Amino acid sequence: MTNDPSFAALDRFLLRMKMGAATSKPKEKCYDPNDSSLTFVDREDELDFLYEGFTSPRAQMSCGHAVTPRSLTNWCLKQLNEGQSRFVCGVYGCNAQWSYKEIQKMALLTPEERRHFNEMRTINAAVNRKCPGCKSSVARQNEFNLCVSCKACKTKRGHPYEFCWQCLREWKGPKPRLDRCENDGCCNTALQTLKTCPDIVFDTVKGINGCPSIRACPTCGSLLEHKRNHCKHLDCPQCKVKFCFVCLKTFTECSKTSSISAPCSSGVAPRQTVIPTWKKN
């Protein structure tokens, strides 16, 4: 068993679907036989090892393999559950990569499923990269060091391969280092934006000086720009956490000592020099 909340969320999601099927018996996902945009095939669902008990029209994916909406949904959920942000065909010997647009259409994703897929893809993409040496998926272990050592390369080649998490080229220069490696053109544009953006002058919040107009969300690292109007707090559209644009504390913490239109008791948080990482705790 795992304590990873993303796994728990997936388990709850699948459980709700199973409970719904056992009680209200909603209509199972099924392709419209009259949908001319689909290519229907008269053969078994080639992903049905993940989901059994339903027979419905099978359609052909771009790689040529037959699926049903339910089996495709569950196969893609499995890949997200394993930390992937891209989708690859599950048929043995086929390494075709499917676009998310194709998945949304062929899996007949519901609004709830789309929200879950988008959240998981964002989280997985934030913590994984493809090693430029062997193309294996690599997770960054130290958010304060851009130099990453690929264990798969060490296993295959007998010696470690180090690359830059930022520019995805073989590492050059001293380490550890957070800003850049010594490869030409290696630059964190997000940090550069945070460093050079102009200060903001709030329309409704008085007495605040020296606050940058762009901040990285303290929870997930998404860059957000305040439009000056309304209060000093923002709801991050990515992670849904509400925080203060001035002191960078959560709305709950900031509101304990100051009102929504007054200066923060702790003052203006300095310009950020590190992009927060949205972790799977």
WOCOR-V719801 format. One record per residue. N is the residue number from 1. RES is the residue in one small letter. PHI is phi as a letter, one per 30 degrees, with the letter a starting at -180 (NA if undefined). PSI is psi as a letter, one per 40 degrees, with the letter a starting at -180 (NA if undefined). Layout:
{{N | RES | PHI | PSI} {N | RES | PHI | PSI}}
//
This chain:
{{1 | m | NA | i} {2 | t | b | i} {3 | n | c | e} {4 | d | d | h} {5 | p | d | d} {6 | s | d | d} {7 | f | d | d} {8 | a | d | d} {9 | a | d | d} {10 | l | d | d} {11 | d | d | d} {12 | r | d | d} {13 | f | d | d} {14 | l | d | d} {15 | l | d | d} {16 | r | d | d} {17 | m | d | d} {18 | k | d | d} {19 | m | d | d} {20 | g | d | d} {21 | a | d | d} {22 | a | d | d} {23 | t | c | c} {24 | s | d | e} {25 | k | h | g} {26 | p | d | i} {27 | k | d | h} {28 | e | d | i} {29 | k | e | h} {30 | c | a | h} {31 | y | d | i} {32 | d | d | h} {33 | p | e | e} {34 | n | c | e} {35 | d | d | h} {36 | s | d | e} {37 | s | d | e} {38 | l | c | i} {39 | t | c | h} {40 | f | d | i} {41 | v | b | i} {42 | d | c | g} {43 | r | a | i} {44 | e | d | i} {45 | d | d | h} {46 | e | d | e} {47 | l | c | e} {48 | d | d | e} {49 | f | d | e} {50 | l | c | e} {51 | y | a | h} {52 | e | b | i} {53 | g | j | e} {54 | f | b | h} {55 | t | c | h} {56 | s | a | i} {57 | p | e | h} {58 | r | c | h} {59 | a | c | i} {60 | q | c | h} {61 | m | d | i} {62 | s | d | d} {63 | c | d | e} {64 | g | j | e} {65 | h | c | i} {66 | a | d | h} {67 | v | b | i} {68 | t | c | i} {69 | p | e | d} {70 | r | d | d} {71 | s | d | d} {72 | l | d | d} {73 | t | e | d} {74 | n | d | d} {75 | w | d | d} {76 | c | d | d} {77 | l | d | d} {78 | k | d | d} {79 | q | d | d} {80 | l | d | d} {81 | n | d | d} {82 | e | c | e} {83 | g | j | e} {84 | q | d | i} {85 | s | c | e} {86 | r | b | i} {87 | f | c | h} {88 | v | b | i} {89 | c | e | h} {90 | g | c | e} {91 | v | d | h} {92 | y | e | h} {93 | g | i | e} {94 | c | c | h} {95 | n | c | f} {96 | a | d | h} {97 | q | c | h} {98 | w | c | i} {99 | s | d | i} {100 | y | d | d} {101 | k | d | d} {102 | e | d | d} {103 | i | d | d} {104 | q | e | d} {105 | k | d | d} {106 | m | d | d} {107 | a | c | e} {108 | l | h | f} {109 | l | d | h} {110 | t | d | i} {111 | p | e | d} {112 | e | d | d} {113 | e | d | d} {114 | r | d | d} {115 | r | d | d} {116 | h | d | d} {117 | f | d | d} {118 | n | d | d} {119 | e | d | d} {120 | m | d | d} {121 | r | d | d} {122 | t | d | d} {123 | i | d | d} {124 | n | d | d} {125 | a | d | d} {126 | a | d | d} {127 | v | c | e} {128 | n | b | i} {129 | r | b | i} {130 | k | c | h} {131 | c | d | h} {132 | p | d | e} {133 | g | d | d} {134 | c | b | e} {135 | k | i | e} {136 | s | d | i} {137 | s | d | h} {138 | v | b | h} {139 | a | c | h} {140 | r | d | h} {141 | q | d | d} {142 | n | b | h} {143 | e | d | e} {144 | f | c | e} {145 | n | b | h} {146 | l | d | e} {147 | c | d | h} {148 | v | c | h} {149 | s | c | h} {150 | c | d | h} {151 | k | d | d} {152 | a | d | d} {153 | c | d | d} {154 | k | d | d} {155 | t | d | d} {156 | k | d | d} {157 | r | c | e} {158 | g | i | e} {159 | h | b | i} {160 | p | d | i} {161 | y | b | h} {162 | e | c | h} {163 | f | b | i} {164 | c | d | h} {165 | w | d | d} {166 | q | d | d} {167 | c | c | e} {168 | l | h | f} {169 | r | b | i} {170 | e | e | h} {171 | w | d | h} {172 | k | b | h} {173 | g | j | a} {174 | p | d | i} {175 | k | a | i} {176 | p | d | i} {177 | r | a | i} {178 | l | c | d} {179 | d | d | d} {180 | r | a | i} {181 | c | c | a} {182 | e | c | e} {183 | n | d | i} {184 | d | e | h} {185 | g | i | e} {186 | c | d | h} {187 | c | a | h} {188 | n | c | h} {189 | t | d | d} {190 | a | d | d} {191 | l | d | d} {192 | q | d | d} {193 | t | d | d} {194 | l | d | d} {195 | k | d | d} {196 | t | c | e} {197 | c | d | i} {198 | p | d | i} {199 | d | d | i} {200 | i | c | i} {201 | v | c | h} {202 | f | d | i} {203 | d | d | d} {204 | t | c | e} {205 | v | c | h} {206 | k | c | i} {207 | g | i | e} {208 | i | c | h} {209 | n | b | i} {210 | g | i | f} {211 | c | c | h} {212 | p | d | i} {213 | s | d | e} {214 | i | b | h} {215 | r | b | i} {216 | a | c | h} {217 | c | e | h} {218 | p | d | e} {219 | t | c | d} {220 | c | c | e} {221 | g | i | e} {222 | s | d | h} {223 | l | d | h} {224 | l | b | i} {225 | e | c | h} {226 | h | d | h} {227 | k | d | e} {228 | r | i | d} {229 | n | d | i} {230 | h | i | a} {231 | c | d | a} {232 | k | d | e} {233 | h | c | i} {234 | l | b | i} {235 | d | c | h} {236 | c | d | h} {237 | p | d | e} {238 | q | d | d} {239 | c | c | e} {240 | k | i | e} {241 | v | c | h} {242 | k | c | h} {243 | f | b | i} {244 | c | d | h} {245 | f | d | d} {246 | v | d | d} {247 | c | c | e} {248 | l | i | e} {249 | k | d | i} {250 | t | d | i} {251 | f | e | d} {252 | t | d | d} {253 | e | d | d} {254 | c | d | d} {255 | s | d | e} {256 | k | d | d} {257 | t | b | e} {258 | s | a | i} {259 | s | d | i} {260 | i | d | e} {261 | s | b | f} {262 | a | b | i} {263 | p | e | i} {264 | c | d | i} {265 | s | d | d} {266 | s | c | e} {267 | g | i | a} {268 | v | d | h} {269 | a | d | h} {270 | p | d | i} {271 | r | e | h} {272 | q | d | h} {273 | t | c | e} {274 | v | b | h} {275 | i | d | h} {276 | p | e | i} {277 | t | c | h} {278 | w | d | h} {279 | k | c | i} {280 | k | c | g} {281 | n | d | NA}}
//
